[in-house]
Amino acid sequence: MAEFLQRFNVLKFGWRLLKSSHAGAGKQLYISYLSSRSYSNGHNLFGLLFDIDGVLVRGRTPIPAAKQIFRNLVDRKGKYKVPVVFVTNAGNSMRQTKAEQLSHQLEVEVSPDQVMLSHSPLRMFSQYHNMCVLVSGQGPVLEVAYNLGFQNVVTIDMLRDAYPLQDMVDHNRRPKDMVPPSKELPPIEAIILFGEPVRWETNLQLIMDVLLTNGKPGNALTTLQYPHIPVLACNMDLMWVAEAKNPRFGHGMFLVCLESLYKKVTGCELKYEALIGKPSVVTYNYAELLIRQQAESLGWTEPVERLYAIGDNPMADIYGANLYNRYLQSCHRTRALMQLKGGGGGEPQSQPLEDAHEMTCAEMGGVTGVYGGEEPLPMGCSSILVCTGVYTRDQQELPPDPRHTVTEHQIFHGHRDFRFDPNLTQPSFMVQDVKEAVELVFQQEGWPLE
């Protein structure tokens, strides 16, 4: 974890170099930096990031192509041929549970260390771990929160029990006859939104109570305190695909409701301290660490050069992988220019280098800065869109020009705080299913698959 935290030390000096340096010598050094990455085994090393819903399964049903290709991804002893990590925006379970489900569905062994849920990066947000936090979602939310490092956790059910008069939408759940007395809870200092709840009206009401009372929902509302207490949200997917023929509401839809309610009631924008899960950069940083760990477990001694992210959702999987790829390029340019500055050559006299694309705090996932460690980074991350989930060829025509983006009539389905950059929704490759995706990757890299 210390290694992960080190990556996010703010390198203001690096950003200044990237903005102020000139291109000639800087570009030459960057090219030298890329060409210096050679591998003794004769070919590049790569890792695979798999989305789950719509790529490998639809609800509880495995996609046949997934079972077929995973037979080829492992050897006769069940050992993976390349590092594999499953990156899902689901967040209402434990990693162990998800790994067991995947092992059964794909008929290969999946370790919890290969599974990354939307909330997994919350392990690094240690500044909130000792706060009293309200958690929202479904499934074992209390166990999930404790497992992530949170010490003082309040669930929505605990809040309902403490303040029985505050959940009033469902008449059948209103207190009958004698109203039980309220129980005092410690002031809530932050809100963690793991995923879509079962009863949206209950969670929306009680979360609003906490926001409007500055963490003291038992108190009467007086003067609005703004900014409100910190809100951290996992999983921004507007929609996802299960067994139903059409996509279903995701946690992103719940966030739209909460944002709209807060704006309607207060006139102010709901603010997030962190938005994690795909497409945020912090999610892919964390996934890359897991890839590196998997590479080490396979006995690889050389760095993974390229990642391939396979997904079905243009606004989550493809946008996120492309955003991460853009981030990696900025990191490599920054490192190259810092090496140039450190070489004592002075200011290169040439054309100015274009400014790097600066990520917003939301795009970063609530963490600012660039890589601070000296460990090798992947040179890039390619995105592969499959047509078995949110995006299907049946519902949408492919763009006649591959340079055109794959979007739903240019409607932005991403989160409010992410900028709509059509280029980021354009996949590096588009295939029918995950089998074609993996075969394409191995062909690109010159690896035998069978």
C-alpha positions in Angstrom: 0.0 0.0 0.0 2.9 2.3 0.7 4.0 1.8 -2.9 0.6 2.7 -4.1 0.4 5.9 -2.0 3.9 6.9 -3.2 2.6 7.0 -6.8 0.3 9.9 -5.9 2.9 12.3 -4.4 2.3 15.6 -6.2 5.0 16.3 -8.7 4.4 20.0 -9.3 7.9 20.4 -10.5 7.3 17.7 -13.1 4.2 19.4 -14.3 6.0 22.8 -14.6 8.7 21.1 -16.6 6.2 19.5 -18.9 4.6 22.9 -19.5 7.6 25.1 -19.8 10.2 22.9 -21.6 10.7 23.0 -25.3 10.1 20.1 -27.6 13.3 19.5 -29.6 15.6 17.9 -27.0 12.7 16.9 -24.8 11.1 14.9 -27.7 14.4 13.3 -28.5 14.9 12.2 -24.9 11.3 10.9 -24.8 12.0 8.8 -27.9 15.2 7.5 -26.4 13.4 6.7 -23.2 10.8 4.6 -25.1 13.4 2.8 -27.2 15.5 1.9 -24.1 12.7 -0.5 -23.0 13.9 -3.7 -24.5 13.1 -7.2 -23.4 15.4 -10.3 -23.4 12.6 -12.7 -24.2 12.2 -11.3 -27.7 8.7 -9.9 -27.3 6.8 -7.5 -25.2 5.0 -8.4 -22.1 1.3 -7.5 -21.6 -1.6 -7.9 -19.2 -5.3 -8.2 -19.6 -8.0 -6.2 -17.7 -11.4 -7.8 -18.1 -14.7 -6.1 -17.3 -17.2 -8.7 -16.0 -20.9 -7.8 -16.7 -21.6 -7.8 -20.4 -18.2 -9.2 -21.2 -17.9 -12.4 -19.3 -21.4 -12.9 -17.9 -24.9 -11.6 -18.2 -26.3 -11.7 -14.7 -25.6 -15.2 -13.5 -25.2 -16.7 -17.0 -21.7 -17.0 -18.5 -21.2 -15.8 -22.1 -20.2 -18.9 -24.0 -17.3 -17.1 -25.7 -15.8 -16.3 -22.3 -15.7 -19.9 -21.1 -14.1 -20.9 -24.4 -11.3 -18.4 -24.4 -10.5 -18.8 -20.7 -9.7 -22.5 -21.4 -6.9 -21.2 -23.7 -5.7 -18.5 -21.2 -4.6 -21.1 -18.7 -2.2 -24.0 -19.2 -2.9 -27.6 -18.2 -2.1 -26.9 -14.6 -4.6 -24.0 -14.6 -1.8 -21.4 -14.5 -2.5 -18.2 -16.5 -0.3 -17.5 -19.5 -0.3 -13.7 -18.9 -1.4 -11.5 -16.0 -5.2 -11.3 -15.7 -7.2 -8.9 -13.5 -10.9 -8.6 -13.4 -12.0 -4.9 -13.1 -15.7 -4.4 -12.4 -17.7 -1.5 -11.2 -19.8 -3.8 -9.1 -19.3 -3.0 -5.4 -22.0 -4.8 -3.3 -19.9 -7.8 -2.5 -16.5 -9.0 -1.2 -13.6 -9.9 -3.5 -13.6 -13.5 -2.2 -17.3 -13.9 -3.2 -16.8 -12.4 -6.6 -13.7 -14.6 -7.2 -15.7 -17.7 -6.3 -18.5 -16.8 -8.6 -16.1 -16.2 -11.5 -14.3 -19.5 -10.8 -17.6 -21.3 -11.1 -18.8 -19.4 -14.1 -15.6 -19.5 -16.2 -14.5 -22.9 -15.0 -11.0 -21.7 -14.2 -9.5 -20.8 -10.8 -9.8 -17.0 -10.1 -8.0 -15.7 -7.0 -9.4 -12.8 -4.9 -6.1 -11.1 -5.7 -7.2 -10.9 -9.4 -10.5 -9.2 -8.6 -10.9 -5.5 -8.3 -14.3 -4.1 -7.3 -15.3 -0.4 -7.7 -14.6 0.3 -4.1 -11.1 -1.4 -3.9 -9.1 1.9 -4.2 -10.8 3.2 -1.0 -8.1 1.3 0.8 -5.7 4.2 0.0 -8.1 6.9 1.3 -6.8 6.5 4.8 -7.7 10.0 5.8 -11.3 8.9 6.1 -10.7 5.5 7.8 -11.0 6.9 11.4 -14.0 9.1 10.6 -17.6 8.1 11.4 -18.9 7.2 8.0 -22.4 6.5 6.6 -22.3 3.7 4.0 -25.0 3.2 1.4 -25.5 0.2 -0.9 -26.7 -3.4 -0.6 -25.1 -6.7 0.4 -22.5 -6.9 3.2 -21.8 -3.2 3.3 -20.6 -3.3 6.9 -18.2 -6.1 6.2 -17.0 -4.4 3.0 -16.4 -1.1 4.8 -14.4 -2.7 7.7 -12.4 -4.7 5.1 -11.4 -1.5 3.3 -10.1 0.0 6.6 -13.0 2.1 7.9 -13.2 1.8 11.7 -16.4 3.7 12.6 -19.3 2.7 10.3 -23.0 3.5 10.3 -25.3 1.8 7.8 -28.6 3.1 6.5 -30.5 0.5 8.5 -28.7 1.7 11.7 -29.7 5.2 10.8 -33.4 4.1 10.3 -33.3 2.3 13.6 -31.9 5.3 15.5 -34.3 7.8 13.9 -37.5 5.8 13.2 -39.6 8.9 12.1 -37.3 9.8 9.2 -38.1 7.0 6.7 -41.7 7.9 5.8 -42.3 7.2 2.1 -43.4 3.6 2.5 -46.6 3.7 4.7 -46.2 0.1 5.7 -42.8 0.9 7.3 -44.0 3.9 9.3 -44.0 3.4 13.1 -47.4 2.1 14.3 -49.0 3.2 17.6 -46.2 4.3 20.0 -43.2 5.9 18.4 -40.0 4.4 19.7 -37.5 6.9 21.1 -34.6 8.1 19.0 -31.1 6.8 19.7 -28.2 9.2 19.5 -25.5 8.3 17.0 -22.1 10.0 16.8 -22.0 12.8 14.2 -21.5 11.5 10.7 -18.3 12.9 9.2 -18.4 11.4 5.6 -20.7 9.5 3.3 -19.5 6.4 1.3 -21.7 5.4 -1.6 -20.8 1.8 -2.5 -23.5 1.0 -5.0 -27.2 1.2 -5.8 -29.4 0.4 -2.8 -32.5 -1.7 -2.7 -34.8 1.0 -1.5 -33.8 4.2 -3.3 -36.4 6.4 -1.5 -35.1 5.4 1.9 -31.4 6.0 1.1 -32.1 9.2 -0.8 -34.1 10.6 2.1 -31.6 9.7 4.9 -28.6 10.7 2.9 -30.2 14.1 2.3 -31.0 14.4 6.0 -27.3 13.8 6.8 -26.1 16.3 4.2 -28.6 19.0 5.2 -27.8 18.7 8.9 -24.0 18.5 8.6 -23.9 14.9 9.7 -26.5 15.2 12.6 -29.7 13.8 11.1 -31.5 13.9 14.5 -31.2 17.7 14.6 -33.7 20.1 13.0 -32.4 21.9 9.9 -31.5 25.5 10.6 -28.9 27.1 8.4 -27.4 25.2 5.5 -23.7 24.6 5.9 -21.9 24.5 2.5 -19.7 22.8 1.4 -21.3 19.8 3.0 -19.5 16.9 4.6 -17.4 14.7 2.3 -19.1 12.3 -0.1 -17.1 9.5 -1.8 -18.9 7.5 -4.5 -18.0 4.2 -6.1 -19.3 3.1 -9.5 -20.6 5.8 -11.9 -22.2 3.4 -14.4 -25.5 4.9 -15.6 -26.5 1.5 -16.9 -25.4 -2.1 -16.9 -26.4 -5.4 -18.6 -27.8 -8.5 -17.0 -30.2 -11.2 -18.4 -32.8 -8.6 -19.4 -32.8 -7.6 -23.1 -32.1 -4.0 -22.4 -29.6 -2.3 -20.0 -30.7 -1.7 -16.4 -30.2 1.3 -14.1 -26.8 1.4 -12.4 -25.4 3.3 -9.4 -24.7 6.3 -11.7 -28.5 6.7 -12.0 -28.8 6.8 -8.3 -26.1 9.5 -8.2 -28.1 11.5 -10.7 -31.1 11.3 -8.4 -29.1 12.4 -5.4 -27.4 15.2 -7.2 -30.7 16.5 -8.6 -32.4 16.3 -5.1 -29.6 18.2 -3.4 -29.6 20.9 -6.2 -33.4 21.2 -6.0 -33.5 21.5 -2.3 -30.5 23.7 -1.7 -29.7 25.4 -5.0 -26.1 24.2 -4.6 -24.2 21.5 -6.4 -23.5 18.2 -4.7 -19.7 17.9 -4.4 -17.7 14.7 -4.3 -14.4 14.2 -2.6 -13.8 11.2 -4.7 -15.4 9.4 -7.6 -13.8 6.0 -8.0 -14.4 3.0 -10.2 -14.2 3.1 -14.0 -13.5 5.5 -15.7 -11.4 7.2 -13.0 -7.6 7.1 -13.4 -7.1 5.9 -9.8 -9.0 2.7 -10.6 -6.7 1.9 -13.5 -3.6 2.7 -11.4 -4.8 0.3 -8.8 -5.5 -2.4 -11.5 -2.0 -2.0 -12.9 -0.5 -2.7 -9.5 -2.6 -5.9 -9.4 -1.3 -6.8 -12.9 2.2 -6.3 -11.7 1.6 -8.5 -8.7 0.2 -11.2 -11.0 3.2 -10.9 -13.3 5.5 -11.5 -10.4 3.5 -14.5 -9.4 4.0 -15.9 -12.9 7.8 -15.5 -12.4 8.1 -12.5 -14.8 11.2 -10.4 -14.0 10.6 -7.8 -16.6 8.0 -5.1 -16.6 4.6 -5.3 -18.3 4.8 -3.0 -21.2 1.1 -2.8 -22.4 -2.3 -3.3 -20.9 -5.4 -4.2 -22.8 -8.7 -3.3 -21.2 -11.7 -5.3 -22.5 -15.2 -3.9 -21.8 -18.7 -3.4 -23.2 -19.5 0.1 -22.0 -18.1 3.0 -24.0 -18.6 5.5 -21.2 -17.0 3.4 -18.5 -14.6 0.8 -19.9 -13.5 2.5 -23.1 -13.5 6.1 -21.8 -11.5 4.9 -18.7 -8.9 2.9 -20.5 -8.3 5.7 -23.0 -8.1 8.3 -20.2 -5.6 6.1 -18.4 -3.6 5.7 -21.6 -3.5 9.5 -22.0 -2.3 9.8 -18.4 0.5 7.3 -19.0 1.7 9.2 -21.9 1.8 12.4 -19.9 3.7 10.6 -17.1 6.3 9.3 -19.5 6.8 12.7 -21.1 7.1 14.3 -17.6 9.7 11.7 -16.5 11.7 12.2 -19.7 11.8 16.0 -19.3 12.7 15.7 -15.7 15.6 13.5 -16.6 16.6 16.1 -19.2 16.5 18.9 -16.6 18.5 16.8 -14.2 21.2 16.3 -16.8 22.3 19.9 -16.5 21.8 20.7 -20.2 19.9 23.9 -19.4 16.8 25.0 -21.3 16.6 23.3 -24.7 16.3 25.9 -27.4 13.5 24.7 -29.7 9.8 24.7 -30.3 7.7 24.7 -27.2 6.1 21.4 -26.2 2.3 21.4 -26.1 0.8 21.4 -22.7 -0.2 18.0 -21.3 -3.8 17.2 -20.9 -4.4 18.0 -17.2 -6.9 15.7 -15.6 -9.6 17.1 -13.4 -9.8 15.9 -9.8 -12.9 13.9 -10.7 -11.1 12.2 -13.6 -8.3 11.3 -11.3 -10.7 9.8 -8.9 -10.2 12.3 -6.1 -6.4 12.0 -6.0 -4.3 14.7 -7.5 -0.8 14.5 -8.9 1.2 12.1 -11.1 3.3 9.0 -10.4 5.9 9.7 -7.8 7.7 6.3 -7.8 10.5 5.2 -10.0 9.0 1.8 -10.9 8.5 1.1 -14.6 5.1 2.1 -16.0 3.3 0.5 -18.8 3.9 2.3 -22.1 0.2 2.4 -22.8 -3.3 0.9 -22.4 -5.4 -0.1 -25.4 -9.2 -0.3 -25.2 -11.2 -3.1 -26.8 -15.0 -2.8 -27.1 -17.1 -6.0 -27.3 -20.7 -6.0 -28.5 -22.2 -8.4 -26.0 -23.3 -5.9 -23.3 -24.2 -2.3 -23.1 -23.0 -1.6 -26.6 -24.5 -4.0 -29.2 -24.4 -4.1 -33.0 -28.1 -4.9 -33.0 -29.1 -1.6 -31.3 -26.5 0.7 -32.8 -25.0 1.0 -36.3 -21.2 1.0 -36.4 -19.8 4.4 -37.5 -19.0 4.3 -41.2 -15.7 6.1 -40.5 -13.6 4.4 -37.8 -12.4 7.9 -36.7 -15.9 8.7 -35.6 -16.7 8.0 -32.0 -19.0 5.3 -30.7 -21.6 7.2 -28.7 -25.3 7.0 -28.3 -26.2 9.8 -30.7 -23.6 11.9 -29.0 -25.6 11.8 -25.7 -23.2 11.9 -22.8 -23.9 9.0 -20.5 -20.9 9.7 -18.3 -20.9 11.3 -14.9 -21.6 15.0 -14.5 -18.1 15.8 -13.3 -16.3 14.1 -16.2 -15.7 16.1 -19.4 -17.3 14.8 -22.6 -14.3 14.1 -24.8 -15.6 12.1 -27.8 -12.1 10.9 -28.6 -12.1 9.0 -25.3 -15.1 6.9 -26.2 -13.5 5.6 -29.4 -12.0 2.1 -28.8 -8.6 1.1 -30.0 -10.3 -2.1 -31.4 -13.9 -3.3 -31.7 -14.8 -7.0 -31.8 -17.9 -9.1 -31.4 -17.0 -10.8 -28.1 -14.3 -11.5 -25.5 -13.0 -14.5 -27.4 -12.3 -12.3 -30.5 -10.8 -9.7 -28.2 -8.3 -12.0 -26.6 -7.4 -13.6 -29.9 -6.8 -10.2 -31.3 -4.5 -9.2 -28.4 -2.3 -12.4 -28.7 -2.1 -11.8 -32.5 -1.1 -8.2 -31.9 1.6 -9.2 -29.5 2.8 -12.2 -31.5 2.1 -14.7 -28.8 0.8 -18.2 -29.4 -2.6 -18.7 -27.6 -3.0 -22.4 -27.9 
